[in-house]
């Protein structure tokens, strides 16, 4: 991981490069937990200790280098954690299978756009359109990734609402509290399947069956790439000057200095039109 300092002064380029080549090295800005004085009891599951009120937002953005246990139940705890490669092993075959189903269904030549309104002006959707529909799904995922990260994961729960604080901690607060907990860097398949199923249902309602499936499988592929990339941005060692090196620096900035901006993970694209881009001068100081 990167070894940025906790203040904006320039750092030695060689130090940054050395840190980037050490995947298991933690950022020095991670706090050491004082078990006696911390606001929560680290000997117990943290999920239901959300009654921190006004102190929650500051506490959750003081990162620590230690794993987090969320649930009392061993079963639920196992469902809330996963290794990065499990996501790929579960969803990559689904992407390949549904891509084949979508393409072969389009090849039958029965799919038409707007056919529910009028057959006279409906548009046939040929099998050759599948790659473009697939890419549209990936593009829509990138927007969804940004919107969820910004407006759901980074909502600021009211200090008086214990349940919203608990929900926020479950969805994303625990990741900011312990950004190097490797078992919580990707979305576990069981809860992910519920969310993925919801979006599939929405697309089925909005589009003809095969079109909805084609957009969906592109979005699912985008999600898998995003989750793999997110893990790599925390534990990988990209070569300096590469796209991933820049994204890693960007994501580290989001975690440790700019929690209210830099919401793009697999791309910075949507941070531009939504004006949440992390200022470039903060990177220039460290290069």
Secondary structure as GFF3:
##gff-version 3
##sequence-region A 1 287
A	DSSP	alpha_helix	13	20	.	.	.	ID=ss1
A	DSSP	three_ten_helix	53	55	.	.	.	ID=ss2
A	DSSP	alpha_helix	56	60	.	.	.	ID=ss3
A	DSSP	alpha_helix	74	79	.	.	.	ID=ss4
A	DSSP	alpha_helix	84	107	.	.	.	ID=ss5
A	DSSP	beta_strand	112	113	.	.	.	ID=ss6
A	DSSP	beta_strand	123	124	.	.	.	ID=ss7
A	DSSP	three_ten_helix	127	129	.	.	.	ID=ss8
A	DSSP	alpha_helix	130	147	.	.	.	ID=ss9
A	DSSP	pi_helix	148	153	.	.	.	ID=ss10
A	DSSP	alpha_helix	162	168	.	.	.	ID=ss11
A	DSSP	pi_helix	169	173	.	.	.	ID=ss12
A	DSSP	alpha_helix	174	177	.	.	.	ID=ss13
A	DSSP	three_ten_helix	182	184	.	.	.	ID=ss14
A	DSSP	alpha_helix	189	206	.	.	.	ID=ss15
A	DSSP	alpha_helix	209	235	.	.	.	ID=ss16
A	DSSP	alpha_helix	243	256	.	.	.	ID=ss17
A	DSSP	alpha_helix	269	273	.	.	.	ID=ss18
A	DSSP	alpha_helix	281	284	.	.	.	ID=ss19
###
